[in-house]
Amino acid sequence: MPDIRRVRAHIGGMQCSLCTGTIERALGAKPGVQRVAVSLTHEQALVEYDSRENNAAALMGILQQIGYSLSDPRKVEPFERQEQALAVERNRFAVALAMSLAAVGLIVDIAHAWTLGLSALVYVSLVGFGYAVLRGRGPVVALGGAAALAASGLLLLALRLGGILGGSGLVWLTGALALAMMFGLARHMLVMAVQALRRGVLNQHVLVEIGAFAGLAGGAIGLVLQPAGYPTAAFFAVSVMVLTYHLFSEWLSLIVKTHSAQSVKRLLDLQPDTADVLIDDNEQDLPVEQITADMQVRVRPGERIPVDGEIVGGGSAVARRWMRR
């Protein structure tokens, strides 16, 4: 007879539905695994497996090998740690914005109206993202930071138009931005893409890295062969901007998950830690974890209801907006 057991884990690093599919396929292909359920909203995975063919440690190790982090699902991550992670992603995206704006300033073609208009649209959107990133620090800081980001790319454009920056120097500078982005600022994406490919999994990190590497490859061809009229710098700029927009999606995803987790924590904080339990006509203060279904709990007016139950006596008014349906 199969010995079916369950293991549940909180998974860090999930970004979209492709991540849930990655986890389900990676675990579902292992011997003894009966069912895999992954929740992107709650960042949790539930795995049912036959303990005679597999074990929880090995299954959770697979997730770490793919590039995800694990934690105890029964524990709520501290507010300070969530805010710290959010600040790290925000700063990473701000640096990526500066690099993308620099890349646009290096490649924009002012001789043609449609390319100039498209570049201007991209430029304005990136500056707008910069304002959104810094808005939490106040309108003055946000406006100043967005203006500084905008000025950086415009300065490079002015250097190009003035003849100070051009030729091979412009191409090498754009290539350096692409390499710094891929192997520096966004290196974690590359690591997760490699780990996914090692297990034959196609996820969003793999797709993003394919696009980024295509830009690098196109730029490398231009550097080596140097064909006339070839947009070498533009290929490098593509790598920079593809990774920047993906960093933006990661930052937005983390904001949503952080606010959701904090809302859940605030709801959990509404529950009292203890309850007044009637034992032999006497009240005893017990932790809610020790309360069983056969106990009677006394709740006085103004107190919070510590546990779910059935009213057997007395009466009072209850704020029903906090009650679970």
C-alpha positions as CSV (number, residue, x, y, z in Angstrom):
1,M,0.0,0.0,0.0
2,P,1.3,3.5,-0.8
3,D,2.3,5.6,2.2
4,I,1.0,9.0,1.1
5,R,2.4,12.0,2.9
6,R,2.2,15.8,2.4
7,V,4.7,18.6,2.6
8,R,4.0,22.2,2.3
9,A,6.5,25.1,1.8
10,H,6.5,28.8,1.3
11,I,8.4,29.5,-1.9
12,G,10.2,32.8,-2.6
13,G,11.1,34.0,-6.1
14,M,7.9,33.2,-8.0
15,Q,6.9,35.9,-10.4
16,C,4.1,34.7,-12.7
17,S,2.1,31.6,-13.8
18,L,5.1,30.3,-15.7
19,C,6.8,29.9,-12.3
20,T,3.9,27.8,-11.0
21,G,4.1,25.6,-14.1
22,T,7.9,25.3,-13.6
23,I,7.5,24.0,-10.1
24,E,4.6,21.7,-10.9
25,R,6.5,20.1,-13.8
26,A,9.8,19.8,-11.9
27,L,8.2,18.1,-8.9
28,G,5.5,16.2,-10.8
29,A,8.2,14.3,-12.8
30,K,9.8,12.8,-9.7
31,P,9.0,9.3,-8.6
32,G,6.3,8.8,-6.0
33,V,4.8,12.3,-6.4
34,Q,1.0,12.0,-6.6
35,R,-0.1,15.6,-6.7
36,V,1.5,19.1,-6.8
37,A,-0.6,22.3,-6.1
38,V,1.1,25.7,-6.3
39,S,-0.4,29.0,-5.3
40,L,1.2,32.1,-6.8
41,T,-0.9,34.4,-4.6
42,H,0.2,32.8,-1.4
43,E,3.6,31.7,-2.7
44,Q,3.1,28.1,-1.4
45,A,3.3,24.6,-2.7
46,L,1.6,21.5,-1.4
47,V,3.1,18.2,-2.5
48,E,1.6,14.7,-2.0
49,Y,4.1,11.9,-2.4
50,D,4.6,8.2,-1.6
51,S,7.2,8.1,1.2
52,R,8.4,4.7,0.0
53,E,9.7,6.3,-3.2
54,N,10.7,9.8,-2.2
55,N,11.1,12.1,0.7
56,A,10.3,15.7,1.6
57,A,13.9,16.9,1.8
58,A,14.7,15.7,-1.7
59,L,11.6,17.3,-3.1
60,M,12.3,20.6,-1.5
61,G,15.9,20.4,-2.6
62,I,14.7,20.3,-6.2
63,L,13.0,23.7,-5.7
64,Q,16.2,25.2,-4.4
65,Q,18.2,23.7,-7.3
66,I,15.8,25.5,-9.7
67,G,16.6,28.8,-8.0
68,Y,13.7,29.3,-5.5
69,S,14.0,29.9,-1.8
70,L,12.1,28.0,0.9
71,S,10.7,29.0,4.3
72,D,8.3,27.7,6.9
73,P,4.7,28.4,5.6
74,R,3.4,28.7,9.2
75,K,5.6,31.8,9.9
76,V,4.7,35.2,8.6
77,E,7.8,37.0,7.3
78,P,8.7,40.0,9.5
79,F,7.6,43.4,8.2
80,E,11.1,44.8,8.3
81,R,12.5,41.9,6.1
82,Q,9.7,42.5,3.6
83,E,10.4,46.2,3.4
84,Q,14.1,45.5,3.1
85,A,13.5,43.1,0.1
86,L,11.3,45.7,-1.4
87,A,14.0,48.4,-1.0
88,V,16.6,46.2,-2.7
89,E,14.4,45.6,-5.7
90,R,13.5,49.3,-5.9
91,N,17.1,50.3,-5.9
92,R,18.0,47.6,-8.4
93,F,15.3,48.9,-10.8
94,A,16.4,52.5,-10.3
95,V,19.9,51.6,-11.4
96,A,18.5,49.7,-14.4
97,L,16.5,52.7,-15.4
98,A,19.6,54.9,-15.4
99,M,21.4,52.3,-17.6
100,S,18.5,52.1,-20.0
101,L,18.2,55.9,-20.3
102,A,21.9,56.0,-21.0
103,A,21.5,53.4,-23.7
104,V,18.7,55.3,-25.3
105,G,20.8,58.5,-25.3
106,L,23.6,56.5,-27.0
107,I,21.6,55.0,-29.8
108,V,18.7,57.5,-30.6
109,D,18.7,58.6,-34.3
110,I,17.5,62.2,-34.6
111,A,17.7,62.1,-38.4
112,H,14.4,60.2,-38.8
113,A,11.2,61.4,-37.3
114,W,9.7,58.0,-36.5
115,T,12.7,56.6,-34.7
116,L,13.1,59.9,-32.8
117,G,9.4,59.7,-31.8
118,L,9.7,56.1,-30.7
119,S,12.8,56.8,-28.7
120,A,11.2,59.8,-27.1
121,L,8.2,57.7,-26.1
122,V,10.5,55.0,-24.5
123,Y,12.5,57.7,-22.8
124,V,9.5,59.4,-21.3
125,S,8.1,56.1,-20.0
126,L,11.4,55.2,-18.4
127,V,11.6,58.6,-16.7
128,G,8.0,58.1,-15.5
129,F,9.0,54.8,-14.0
130,G,11.8,56.6,-12.2
131,Y,9.3,59.0,-10.7
132,A,7.1,56.1,-9.6
133,V,10.1,54.3,-7.9
134,L,11.0,57.4,-5.9
135,R,7.5,58.6,-5.2
136,G,7.5,57.0,-1.7
137,R,10.3,59.3,-0.6
138,G,8.2,62.4,-1.3
139,P,7.3,64.5,-4.4
140,V,10.4,66.7,-4.2
141,V,12.8,63.7,-4.1
142,A,10.8,61.9,-6.8
143,L,10.8,64.9,-9.1
144,G,14.5,65.6,-8.5
145,G,15.4,62.0,-9.1
146,A,13.4,61.7,-12.2
147,A,15.0,64.9,-13.5
148,A,18.5,63.5,-12.8
149,L,17.7,60.3,-14.6
150,A,16.4,62.2,-17.6
151,A,19.5,64.5,-17.6
152,S,21.9,61.5,-17.7
153,G,20.7,60.2,-21.0
154,L,20.3,63.7,-22.5
155,L,23.9,64.5,-21.5
156,L,25.1,61.4,-23.5
157,L,23.0,62.5,-26.4
158,A,24.6,66.0,-26.2
159,L,28.1,64.5,-26.2
160,R,27.2,62.5,-29.3
161,L,25.8,65.5,-31.1
162,G,28.9,67.5,-30.1
163,G,31.2,64.9,-31.6
164,I,32.8,64.2,-28.3
165,L,31.4,60.7,-28.1
166,G,31.0,58.5,-31.2
167,G,32.5,55.8,-33.4
168,S,33.8,52.7,-31.7
169,G,33.8,54.4,-28.3
170,L,30.0,54.7,-28.4
171,V,29.6,51.0,-29.4
172,W,31.9,49.8,-26.7
173,L,30.2,51.9,-24.0
174,T,26.8,50.5,-25.0
175,G,28.2,47.0,-25.0
176,A,29.6,47.6,-21.5
177,L,26.2,48.6,-20.3
178,A,24.7,45.4,-21.7
179,L,27.3,43.2,-20.0
180,A,27.0,45.1,-16.7
181,M,23.3,44.6,-16.8
182,M,23.3,40.9,-17.7
183,F,26.2,39.6,-15.6
184,G,25.9,42.2,-12.8
185,L,22.6,43.9,-12.0
186,A,20.3,41.2,-13.4
187,R,22.6,38.2,-12.8
188,H,20.0,36.5,-10.6
189,M,17.8,36.1,-13.7
190,L,20.6,34.4,-15.6
191,V,21.3,32.0,-12.7
192,M,17.6,31.0,-12.5
193,A,17.4,30.6,-16.2
194,V,20.4,28.3,-16.3
195,Q,19.0,26.3,-13.4
196,A,15.7,25.9,-15.1
197,L,17.3,24.8,-18.4
198,R,19.3,22.2,-16.6
199,R,16.0,20.5,-15.7
200,G,14.5,21.1,-19.1
201,V,12.1,23.7,-17.9
202,L,11.1,26.7,-20.0
203,N,10.0,29.6,-17.8
204,Q,10.0,33.4,-17.9
205,H,13.6,33.8,-16.9
206,V,14.7,31.5,-19.8
207,L,12.6,33.5,-22.3
208,V,13.9,36.9,-21.0
209,E,17.5,35.7,-21.2
210,I,17.0,34.4,-24.7
211,G,16.0,37.9,-25.7
212,A,18.9,39.5,-23.8
213,F,21.4,37.1,-25.3
214,A,20.0,37.7,-28.8
215,G,20.8,41.4,-28.3
216,L,24.3,40.6,-27.1
217,A,24.9,38.2,-30.0
218,G,23.7,40.8,-32.5
219,G,26.1,43.4,-31.0
220,A,29.0,40.9,-31.0
221,I,28.4,40.2,-34.7
222,G,28.6,43.9,-35.4
223,L,31.9,44.2,-33.4
224,V,33.5,41.3,-35.2
225,L,32.3,41.8,-38.8
226,Q,31.7,45.5,-38.7
227,P,29.3,45.6,-41.7
228,A,28.4,49.0,-43.0
229,G,25.3,50.5,-41.5
230,Y,24.9,47.7,-39.0
231,P,23.1,48.8,-35.7
232,T,25.7,47.3,-33.3
233,A,25.0,49.7,-30.5
234,A,21.2,49.3,-30.9
235,F,21.5,45.5,-30.4
236,F,23.4,46.0,-27.1
237,A,20.7,48.5,-26.0
238,V,18.0,45.9,-26.6
239,S,19.6,43.7,-24.0
240,V,19.7,46.5,-21.5
241,M,16.1,47.5,-22.0
242,V,14.7,43.9,-22.1
243,L,16.2,43.2,-18.7
244,T,15.1,46.6,-17.3
245,Y,11.5,45.9,-18.1
246,H,11.7,42.5,-16.5
247,L,13.2,44.0,-13.4
248,F,10.3,46.4,-13.4
249,S,7.8,43.5,-13.5
250,E,9.7,41.8,-10.6
251,W,9.5,45.0,-8.5
252,L,5.7,45.4,-9.2
253,S,5.1,41.7,-8.3
254,L,7.0,42.1,-5.1
255,I,5.0,45.2,-4.2
256,V,1.7,43.3,-4.7
257,K,2.9,40.3,-2.7
258,T,4.3,42.4,0.1
259,H,1.2,44.4,0.5
260,S,-0.9,41.3,0.4
261,A,1.2,39.6,3.1
262,Q,1.1,42.7,5.3
263,S,-2.7,42.8,5.0
264,V,-2.9,39.1,6.1
265,K,-0.7,39.9,9.0
266,R,-2.9,42.7,10.1
267,L,-5.8,40.4,10.0
268,L,-3.9,37.8,12.1
269,D,-3.0,40.5,14.6
270,L,-6.7,41.0,15.3
271,Q,-6.9,37.6,16.9
272,P,-6.1,37.6,20.7
273,D,-3.3,35.4,21.9
274,T,-5.4,34.1,24.9
275,A,-9.0,33.4,25.8
276,D,-11.1,33.1,29.0
277,V,-12.1,29.5,29.2
278,L,-14.7,28.2,31.6
279,I,-13.4,25.2,33.5
280,D,-15.6,23.9,36.4
281,D,-17.4,27.2,36.6
282,N,-14.1,29.0,36.9
283,E,-12.4,31.2,34.3
284,Q,-8.9,30.3,33.2
285,D,-6.8,32.3,30.7
286,L,-5.4,29.9,28.1
287,P,-3.5,30.4,24.9
288,V,-5.7,29.9,21.9
289,E,-3.6,27.1,20.6
290,Q,-4.6,25.0,23.6
291,I,-8.4,25.5,23.1
292,T,-10.2,22.4,21.9
293,A,-13.7,21.9,20.5
294,D,-15.3,20.8,23.8
295,M,-14.3,23.9,25.7
296,Q,-16.5,27.0,26.5
297,V,-15.0,30.4,26.0
298,R,-16.4,33.6,27.7
299,V,-16.3,36.8,25.5
300,R,-17.2,40.0,27.2
301,P,-18.5,43.2,25.4
302,G,-15.7,45.0,23.8
303,E,-13.4,42.0,23.6
304,R,-12.2,40.4,20.4
305,I,-13.5,36.9,19.6
306,P,-10.4,34.6,20.0
307,V,-11.7,31.5,18.2
308,D,-14.5,30.3,16.0
309,G,-17.4,28.6,17.8
310,E,-21.1,28.3,18.5
311,I,-22.9,30.8,20.8
312,V,-24.5,28.8,23.7
313,G,-25.5,31.6,26.0
314,G,-25.7,35.3,26.5
315,G,-25.9,38.1,23.9
316,S,-24.0,41.1,22.6
317,A,-23.3,43.1,19.4
318,V,-20.5,41.9,17.1
319,A,-18.7,43.8,14.4
320,R,-19.5,41.4,11.6
321,R,-17.2,43.0,9.0
322,W,-14.3,41.0,10.6
323,M,-16.1,37.7,10.6
324,R,-15.1,35.0,8.1
325,R,-17.9,33.7,5.9
